[in-house]
């Protein structure tokens, strides 16, 4: 997909995700990130939409045979915490809302875990 077409696809995907909240698009590396309230909830890479997933939601993706986004680093395949979106999200606003909310939930949980890791115990 040409760069202009990829941006149009990212904008289209963000428009479909507006039922979840004010999603916006940012250019990133080989594609685009889709953000809601500063949290990345989806990526557009390799002409596909990938939604944020975590241990709580990954089973829903796996049940449909949806794969995580993989990339090569130093000759090894690395899986990101983003899984391919089901095709029906582009045909059904209800499906996009459901899956978009799952992605937002995963992003919120991830941010909460990161914030807990960064906090130092208070001393008495």
MMTF fields as JSON, N, C-alpha, C and O atoms, coordinates in Angstrom:
{
  "mmtfVersion": "1.0.0",
  "mmtfProducer": "UNKNOWN",
  "numBonds": 495,
  "numAtoms": 496,
  "numGroups": 124,
  "numChains": 1,
  "numModels": 1,
  "chainsPerModel": [1],
  "groupsPerChain": [124],
  "chainIdList": ["A"],
  "bondAtomList": [4, 2, 8, 6, 12, 10, 16, 14, 20, 18, 24, 22, 28, 26, 32, 30, 36, 34, 40, 38, 44, 42, 48, 46, 52, 50, 56, 54, 60, 58, 64, 62, 68, 66, 72, 70, 76, 74, 80, 78, 84, 82, 88, 86, 92, 90, 96, 94, 100, 98, 104, 102, 108, 106, 112, 110, 116, 114, 120, 118, 124, 122, 128, 126, 132, 130, 136, 134, 140, 138, 144, 142, 148, 146, 152, 150, 156, 154, 160, 158, 164, 162, 168, 166, 172, 170, 176, 174, 180, 178, 184, 182, 188, 186, 192, 190, 196, 194, 200, 198, 204, 202, 208, 206, 212, 210, 216, 214, 220, 218, 224, 222, 228, 226, 232, 230, 236, 234, 240, 238, 244, 242, 248, 246, 252, 250, 256, 254, 260, 258, 264, 262, 268, 266, 272, 270, 276, 274, 280, 278, 284, 282, 288, 286, 292, 290, 296, 294, 300, 298, 304, 302, 308, 306, 312, 310, 316, 314, 320, 318, 324, 322, 328, 326, 332, 330, 336, 334, 340, 338, 344, 342, 348, 346, 352, 350, 356, 354, 360, 358, 364, 362, 368, 366, 372, 370, 376, 374, 380, 378, 384, 382, 388, 386, 392, 390, 396, 394, 400, 398, 404, 402, 408, 406, 412, 410, 416, 414, 420, 418, 424, 422, 428, 426, 432, 430, 436, 434, 440, 438, 444, 442, 448, 446, 452, 450, 456, 454, 460, 458, 464, 462, 468, 466, 472, 470, 476, 474, 480, 478, 484, 482, 488, 486, 492, 490],
  "bondOrderList": [1, 1, 1, 1, 1, 1, 1, 1, 1, 1, 1, 1, 1, 1, 1, 1, 1, 1, 1, 1, 1, 1, 1, 1, 1, 1, 1, 1, 1, 1, 1, 1, 1, 1, 1, 1, 1, 1, 1, 1, 1, 1, 1, 1, 1, 1, 1, 1, 1, 1, 1, 1, 1, 1, 1, 1, 1, 1, 1, 1, 1, 1, 1, 1, 1, 1, 1, 1, 1, 1, 1, 1, 1, 1, 1, 1, 1, 1, 1, 1, 1, 1, 1, 1, 1, 1, 1, 1, 1, 1, 1, 1, 1, 1, 1, 1, 1, 1, 1, 1, 1, 1, 1, 1, 1, 1, 1, 1, 1, 1, 1, 1, 1, 1, 1, 1, 1, 1, 1, 1, 1, 1, 1],
  "groupList": [{"groupName": "UNK", "atomNameList": ["N", "CA", "C", "O"], "elementList": ["N", "C", "C", "O"], "formalChargeList": [0, 0, 0, 0], "bondAtomList": [1, 0, 2, 1, 3, 2], "bondOrderList": [1, 1, 2], "singleLetterCode": "X", "chemCompType": "L-PEPTIDE LINKING"}],
  "groupTypeList": [0, 0, 0, 0, 0, 0, 0, 0, 0, 0, 0, 0, 0, 0, 0, 0, 0, 0, 0, 0, 0, 0, 0, 0, 0, 0, 0, 0, 0, 0, 0, 0, 0, 0, 0, 0, 0, 0, 0, 0, 0, 0, 0, 0, 0, 0, 0, 0, 0, 0, 0, 0, 0, 0, 0, 0, 0, 0, 0, 0, 0, 0, 0, 0, 0, 0, 0, 0, 0, 0, 0, 0, 0, 0, 0, 0, 0, 0, 0, 0, 0, 0, 0, 0, 0, 0, 0, 0, 0, 0, 0, 0, 0, 0, 0, 0, 0, 0, 0, 0, 0, 0, 0, 0, 0, 0, 0, 0, 0, 0, 0, 0, 0, 0, 0, 0, 0, 0, 0, 0, 0, 0, 0, 0],
  "groupIdList": [1, 2, 3, 4, 5, 6, 7, 8, 9, 10, 11, 12, 13, 14, 15, 16, 17, 18, 19, 20, 21, 22, 23, 24, 25, 26, 27, 28, 29, 30, 31, 32, 33, 34, 35, 36, 37, 38, 39, 40, 41, 42, 43, 44, 45, 46, 47, 48, 49, 50, 51, 52, 53, 54, 55, 56, 57, 58, 59, 60, 61, 62, 63, 64, 65, 66, 67, 68, 69, 70, 71, 72, 73, 74, 75, 76, 77, 78, 79, 80, 81, 82, 83, 84, 85, 86, 87, 88, 89, 90, 91, 92, 93, 94, 95, 96, 97, 98, 99, 100, 101, 102, 103, 104, 105, 106, 107, 108, 109, 110, 111, 112, 113, 114, 115, 116, 117, 118, 119, 120, 121, 122, 123, 124],
  "secStructList": [7, 7, 2, 2, 2, 2, 2, 2, 2, 2, 2, 2, 2, 2, 2, 2, 4, 4, 4, 6, 1, 7, 7, 3, 3, 3, 3, 3, 6, 6, 3, 3, 3, 3, 3, 3, 6, 6, 3, 3, 3, 3, 3, 3, 3, 6, 6, 3, 3, 3, 3, 3, 7, 7, 6, 6, 6, 2, 2, 2, 2, 2, 2, 6, 6, 7, 7, 3, 3, 3, 3, 3, 3, 6, 6, 3, 3, 3, 3, 3, 3, 3, 3, 3, 7, 7, 4, 4, 4, 4, 6, 7, 2, 2, 2, 2, 2, 2, 2, 2, 2, 2, 2, 2, 2, 2, 2, 2, 2, 2, 2, 2, 2, 2, 2, 2, 2, 2, 7, 7, 7, 7, 7, 7],
  "xCoordList": [0.854, 0.0, 0.899, 1.821, 0.642, 1.427, 1.213, 0.218, 2.147, 2.112, 0.802, 0.226, 0.337, -0.92, -2.085, -2.959, -2.1, -3.169, -3.109, -4.146, -1.901, -1.746, -2.264, -2.936, -1.956, -2.466, -3.988, -4.652, -4.545, -6.003, -6.628, -7.683, -5.977, -6.459, -6.39, -7.305, -5.312, -5.169, -6.264, -6.874, -6.512, -7.561, -8.936, -9.755, -9.182, -10.453, -10.634, -11.716, -9.586, -9.654, -9.917, -10.716, -9.249, -9.466, -10.9, -11.51, -11.442, -12.838, -13.78, -14.728, -13.515, -14.363, -14.255, -15.198, -13.118, -12.904, -13.428, -13.317, -13.99, -14.472, -15.585, -15.834, -16.256, -17.295, -16.693, -17.391, -15.408, -14.713, -14.271, -14.266, -13.904, -13.43, -12.706, -12.644, -12.152, -11.479, -10.11, -9.073, -10.136, -8.919, -8.219, -8.858, -6.9, -6.116, -4.949, -4.563, -4.401, -3.374, -2.036, -1.965, -0.957, 0.402, 1.264, 1.171, 2.097, 3.042, 4.086, 4.616, 4.374, 5.372, 6.104, 5.469, 7.4, 8.255, 7.678, 7.638, 7.231, 6.73, 5.229, 4.658, 4.575, 3.122, 2.598, 3.166, 1.495, 0.823, 0.38, 0.074, 0.352, -0.219, -1.557, -1.703, -2.531, -3.832, -3.933, -3.78, -4.192, -4.136, -5.48, -6.248, -5.734, -6.897, -6.404, -5.849, -6.605, -6.174, -4.692, -4.308, -3.875, -2.438, -1.972, -0.772, -2.889, -2.547, -2.693, -3.695, -1.685, -1.754, -2.695, -2.434, -3.787, -4.759, -4.712, -5.289, -4.02, -3.949, -2.759, -2.25, -2.336, -1.297, -1.741, -2.5, -1.248, -1.446, -0.06, 0.803, 0.147, 1.419, 1.116, 0.148, 1.936, 1.771, 0.347, -0.202, -0.239, -1.577, -2.665, -3.717, -2.43, -3.402, -3.572, -2.678, -4.754, -5.047, -4.792, -5.302, -3.993, -3.716, -4.189, -3.893, -4.92, -5.459, -4.654, -4.14, -4.549, -3.829, -4.483, -5.707, -3.648, -4.127, -3.254, -2.111, -3.8, -3.045, -3.54, -4.349, -3.048, -3.401, -4.901, -5.425, -5.591, -7.036, -7.826, -8.902, -7.306, -8.068, -7.49, -8.164, -6.271, -5.618, -6.405, -6.4, -7.073, -7.859, -8.957, -9.276, -9.541, -10.58, -10.008, -10.665, -8.785, -8.122, -7.751, -7.987, -7.169, -6.729, -7.902, -7.761, -9.065, -10.245, -10.676, -11.288, -10.353, -10.694, -9.514, -9.602, -8.416, -7.243, -6.489, -5.773, -6.643, -5.99, -4.603, -4.431, -3.633, -2.218, -1.721, -2.224, -0.731, -0.092, 0.805, 1.22, 1.09, 2.027, 3.432, 3.843, 4.154, 5.519, 6.473, 6.129, 7.68, 8.721, 10.053, 10.207, 11.008, 12.344, 13.274, 13.353, 13.975, 14.998, 16.186, 16.087, 17.31, 18.541, 18.302, 18.8, 17.536, 17.297, 16.259, 16.029, 15.634, 14.614, 13.257, 13.155, 12.212, 10.861, 10.396, 10.489, 9.898, 9.389, 7.894, 7.478, 7.097, 5.652, 5.328, 5.745, 4.59, 4.119, 2.796, 2.172, 2.377, 1.11, -0.056, -0.957, -0.014, -1.074, -1.429, -0.554, -2.715, -3.163, -4.046, -4.721, -4.024, -4.791, -6.262, -6.825, -6.874, -8.291, -9.142, -8.766, -10.274, -11.18, -11.701, -11.879, -11.939, -12.422, -13.771, -14.04, -14.621, -15.957, -15.958, -16.991, -14.827, -14.801, -14.951, -15.344, -14.643, -14.777, -16.177, -16.51, -16.986, -18.339, -19.405, -20.554, -19.038, -20.024, -19.523, -18.515, -20.225, -19.833, -19.858, -19.035, -20.798, -20.891, -19.652, -19.124, -19.195, -17.998, -16.776, -15.954, -16.644, -15.498, -15.547, -14.511, -16.726, -16.854, -16.439, -15.709, -16.897, -16.557, -15.05, -14.451, -14.446, -13.02, -12.175, -11.114, -12.638, -11.931, -11.912, -10.903, -13.015, -13.06, -12.147, -11.54, -12.047, -11.104, -9.674, -8.882, -9.362, -8.017, -7.737, -6.643, -8.712, -8.544, -8.363, -7.53, -9.132, -8.984, -7.582, -6.976, -7.073, -5.719, -4.686, -3.723, -4.883, -3.948, -3.997, -2.957, -5.187, -5.31, -4.621, -3.913, -4.826, -4.19, -2.668, -1.947, -2.188, -0.747, -0.161, 0.894, -0.84, -0.372, -0.379, 0.528, -1.388, -1.468, -0.314, 0.277, 0.007, 1.128, 2.444, 3.271, 2.625, 3.865, 3.984, 5.08, 2.882, 2.936, 3.228, 3.914, 2.731, 3.022, 4.493, 5.103, 5.067, 6.484, 7.382, 8.418, 6.995, 7.831, 7.772, 8.614, 6.799, 6.657, 7.598, 7.734, 8.238, 9.116, 8.294, 7.407, 8.58, 7.852, 8.137, 9.258, 7.123, 7.335, 7.997, 7.712, 8.879, 9.585, 8.929, 8.45, 8.918, 8.334, 9.355, 9.033],
  "yCoordList": [-1.167, 0.0, 1.229, 1.323, 2.157, 3.382, 4.204, 4.034, 5.08, 5.866, 6.645, 6.677, 7.268, 8.025, 7.088, 7.425, 5.922, 4.958, 4.429, 4.224, 4.207, 3.728, 4.772, 4.428, 6.045, 7.123, 7.18, 7.358, 7.032, 7.035, 5.862, 6.011, 4.706, 3.539, 3.802, 3.436, 4.43, 4.768, 5.748, 5.575, 6.774, 7.741, 7.077, 7.362, 6.19, 5.459, 4.6, 4.58, 3.897, 3.055, 3.906, 3.529, 5.05, 5.956, 6.466, 6.571, 6.782, 7.221, 6.137, 6.431, 4.891, 3.795, 3.586, 3.105, 3.944, 3.774, 4.947, 4.923, 5.961, 7.126, 6.78, 7.547, 5.648, 5.26, 4.909, 4.922, 4.599, 4.282, 5.579, 5.667, 6.57, 7.85, 8.599, 8.131, 9.765, 10.586, 10.012, 10.427, 9.071, 8.396, 9.293, 9.882, 9.386, 10.163, 9.322, 8.327, 9.748, 9.0, 9.72, 10.943, 8.933, 9.468, 8.553, 7.329, 9.155, 8.403, 7.763, 8.406, 6.495, 5.778, 4.798, 4.013, 4.83, 3.875, 3.453, 4.263, 2.201, 1.673, 1.803, 1.223, 2.539, 2.624, 3.766, 4.858, 3.49, 4.506, 3.905, 2.716, 4.75, 4.379, 5.08, 6.228, 4.404, 4.992, 5.122, 4.143, 6.335, 6.657, 7.151, 7.798, 6.823, 7.328, 7.744, 6.928, 9.011, 9.544, 9.26, 8.937, 9.385, 9.205, 7.764, 7.509, 6.816, 5.393, 4.811, 5.039, 4.058, 3.429, 2.219, 1.271, 2.271, 1.178, 0.326, -0.761, 0.827, 0.081, 0.576, 1.678, -0.274, 0.114, -0.301, -1.254, 0.436, 0.099, -0.237, 0.636, -1.5, -1.979, -3.043, -3.791, -3.107, -4.145, -4.196, -5.272, -3.016, -2.912, -3.539, -3.915, -3.657, -4.283, -3.462, -2.726, -3.612, -3.016, -4.072, -5.19, -3.695, -4.554, -3.822, -2.641, -4.518, -3.933, -4.379, -5.497, -3.507, -3.813, -5.022, -5.11, -5.945, -7.151, -7.39, -6.938, -8.101, -8.489, -9.851, -10.491, -10.287, -11.63, -11.781, -12.893, -10.691, -10.766, -10.88, -11.478, -10.319, -10.295, -11.168, -11.4, -11.654, -12.38, -13.622, -13.991, -14.262, -15.453, -15.173, -16.034, -13.976, -13.604, -13.541, -13.944, -13.033, -12.963, -14.363, -14.722, -15.143, -16.496, -17.386, -18.233, -17.196, -18.004, -17.815, -18.703, -16.653, -16.371, -16.614, -16.333, -17.132, -17.406, -16.155, -16.16, -15.08, -13.809, -13.784, -14.083, -13.428, -13.495, -12.16, -11.102, -12.212, -10.97, -10.415, -11.135, -9.122, -8.521, -8.989, -8.897, -9.483, -9.968, -9.101, -8.623, -8.908, -8.237, -8.891, -9.56, -8.688, -9.263, -8.272, -7.109, -8.738, -7.932, -8.846, -9.845, -8.48, -9.265, -10.734, -11.644, -10.936, -12.284, -13.089, -14.257, -12.486, -13.188, -12.537, -11.318, -13.359, -12.818, -12.371, -13.114, -11.154, -10.573, -10.32, -9.748, -10.75, -10.512, -9.28, -9.173, -8.363, -7.196, -7.536, -8.551, -6.692, -6.914, -6.313, -5.691, -6.516, -6.078, -7.249, -7.84, -7.583, -8.696, -8.187, -7.164, -8.924, -8.542, -8.383, -9.199, -7.34, -7.077, -8.005, -8.321, -8.437, -9.251, -8.424, -7.211, -9.087, -8.393, -7.701, -6.666, -8.264, -7.689, -6.31, -5.64, -5.865, -4.523, -3.445, -2.318, -3.783, -2.815, -2.825, -1.971, -3.788, -3.92, -3.599, -3.344, -3.609, -3.449, -2.456, -2.707, -1.326, -0.373, -1.006, -0.673, -1.908, -2.573, -3.433, -3.453, -4.142, -4.976, -4.108, -4.443, -2.99, -2.104, -1.538, -1.429, -1.178, -0.664, -1.717, -1.411, -2.946, -4.031, -4.277, -4.322, -4.435, -4.738, -3.52, -3.667, -2.331, -1.119, -0.948, -0.525, -1.272, -1.201, -2.244, -1.986, -3.418, -4.428, -3.887, -4.047, -3.25, -2.697, -1.58, -1.506, -0.725, 0.366, -0.198, 0.292, -1.215, -1.862, -2.432, -2.282, -3.085, -3.65, -2.536, -2.692, -1.419, -0.292, 0.307, 0.668, 0.418, 0.939, 0.023, 0.496, -1.288, -2.237, -2.193, -2.26, -2.08, -2.003, -0.747, -0.806, 0.377, 1.63, 1.543, 2.059, 0.897, 0.753, -0.103, 0.209, -1.187, -2.043, -1.262, -1.36, -0.49, 0.281, 1.328, 1.573, 1.94, 2.959, 2.336, 2.949, 1.15, 0.459, 0.076, 0.171, -0.361, -0.729, 0.456, 0.305, 1.62, 2.797, 3.438, 4.275, 3.061, 3.687, 3.034, 1.811, 3.886, 3.401, 3.317, 4.141, 2.339, 2.263, 3.492, 4.0, 3.959, 5.099, 4.65, 3.58, 5.493, 5.164, 5.883, 7.009, 5.215, 5.817, 6.559, 7.122],
  "zCoordList": [0.0, 0.0, 0.0, 0.811, -0.892, -0.964, 0.304, 1.008, 0.579, 1.797, 1.958, 3.045, 0.877, 0.944, 1.251, 2.049, 0.626, 0.878, 2.308, 2.94, 2.816, 4.184, 5.169, 6.141, 4.924, 5.795, 5.721, 6.743, 4.523, 4.383, 5.146, 5.762, 5.103, 5.839, 7.349, 8.086, 7.803, 9.22, 9.651, 10.707, 8.834, 9.142, 9.166, 10.039, 8.201, 8.13, 9.385, 9.972, 9.791, 10.986, 12.223, 13.08, 12.318, 13.449, 13.462, 14.526, 12.292, 12.21, 12.736, 13.464, 12.365, 12.823, 14.331, 14.959, 14.912, 16.35, 17.182, 18.407, 16.547, 17.287, 18.275, 19.205, 18.094, 19.058, 20.415, 21.428, 20.436, 21.684, 22.373, 23.601, 21.577, 22.093, 21.001, 19.864, 21.329, 20.311, 19.912, 20.427, 19.003, 18.527, 17.511, 16.639, 17.637, 16.675, 16.167, 16.779, 15.035, 14.312, 14.403, 14.278, 14.627, 14.588, 13.724, 13.814, 12.895, 12.065, 12.971, 13.877, 12.717, 13.511, 12.612, 11.908, 12.626, 11.937, 10.585, 9.658, 10.454, 9.176, 9.024, 8.1, 9.894, 9.823, 10.664, 10.688, 11.358, 12.162, 13.482, 13.572, 14.507, 15.792, 15.934, 15.514, 16.518, 16.803, 18.314, 19.044, 18.772, 20.188, 20.705, 19.994, 21.965, 22.683, 24.057, 24.793, 24.408, 25.693, 25.966, 27.09, 24.929, 25.059, 25.07, 25.176, 24.964, 24.972, 23.576, 22.899, 23.153, 21.838, 21.931, 22.671, 21.169, 21.2, 19.94, 19.892, 18.918, 17.662, 16.85, 17.054, 15.926, 14.977, 13.584, 13.405, 12.615, 11.208, 10.669, 10.568, 10.325, 9.806, 8.758, 8.889, 7.731, 6.707, 6.155, 5.918, 5.954, 5.364, 6.222, 5.706, 7.511, 8.406, 9.675, 10.094, 10.274, 11.569, 12.64, 12.567, 13.632, 14.776, 16.026, 16.208, 16.882, 18.1, 19.321, 19.359, 20.306, 21.546, 22.212, 22.31, 22.664, 23.35, 24.573, 24.632, 25.538, 26.72, 27.184, 26.512, 28.34, 28.808, 29.026, 28.955, 29.287, 29.507, 28.198, 28.177, 27.122, 25.867, 24.757, 23.753, 24.909, 23.812, 23.394, 22.219, 24.336, 24.012, 22.999, 22.179, 23.047, 22.082, 20.667, 19.707, 20.546, 19.242, 18.766, 17.612, 19.664, 19.316, 18.912, 18.031, 19.556, 19.245, 17.79, 17.196, 17.223, 15.822, 14.886, 13.691, 15.422, 14.599, 14.192, 13.191, 14.96, 14.638, 15.259, 16.44, 14.459, 14.837, 15.386, 15.007, 16.281, 16.724, 15.619, 14.711, 15.721, 14.771, 15.135, 16.292, 14.16, 14.352, 13.537, 12.455, 14.077, 13.304, 13.624, 14.647, 12.737, 12.93, 13.613, 13.218, 14.637, 15.293, 15.548, 16.261, 14.949, 15.079, 14.717, 15.38, 13.659, 13.157, 13.924, 13.611, 14.918, 15.71, 15.52, 15.381, 15.513, 15.419, 16.799, 17.776, 16.855, 18.088, 17.896, 16.889, 18.868, 18.819, 19.655, 20.809, 19.069, 19.8, 20.481, 20.169, 21.402, 22.105, 21.315, 21.878, 20.005, 19.103, 18.2, 17.567, 18.141, 17.306, 16.184, 16.306, 15.095, 13.916, 14.269, 14.999, 13.755, 13.996, 13.132, 12.004, 13.652, 12.829, 11.648, 11.759, 10.535, 9.328, 9.55, 8.94, 10.418, 10.569, 11.225, 11.225, 11.785, 12.368, 11.299, 11.602, 10.065, 8.976, 8.367, 7.546, 8.773, 8.235, 9.264, 8.906, 10.545, 11.604, 12.653, 13.313, 12.809, 13.848, 15.25, 16.103, 15.471, 16.775, 17.035, 18.147, 15.999, 16.144, 16.407, 17.261, 15.681, 15.914, 17.319, 17.975, 17.793, 19.146, 20.17, 21.113, 19.992, 20.915, 20.956, 22.03, 19.786, 19.719, 20.1, 20.708, 19.748, 20.138, 21.652, 22.217, 22.306, 23.766, 24.402, 25.442, 23.784, 24.285, 24.202, 25.131, 23.08, 22.875, 23.88, 24.44, 24.103, 25.065, 26.477, 27.239, 26.82, 28.124, 28.303, 29.364, 27.265, 27.325, 27.496, 28.247, 26.804, 26.92, 28.32, 28.872, 28.9, 30.265, 31.272, 32.161, 31.135, 32.051, 31.915, 32.91, 30.678, 30.444, 31.094, 31.725, 30.94, 31.532, 33.055, 33.708, 33.623, 35.081, 35.6, 36.634, 34.878, 35.286, 35.235, 36.141, 34.167, 34.025, 35.125, 35.63, 35.498, 36.534, 37.894, 38.712, 38.151, 39.413, 39.498, 40.562, 38.367, 38.342, 38.647, 39.295, 38.188, 38.334, 39.715, 40.039, 40.527, 41.844, 42.852, 42.911, 43.637, 44.71, 45.992, 46.214, 46.827, 48.091, 48.949, 48.971, 49.644, 50.521, 51.81, 52.348, 52.28, 53.517, 54.688, 54.558, 55.821, 57.037, 57.831, 58.878]
}
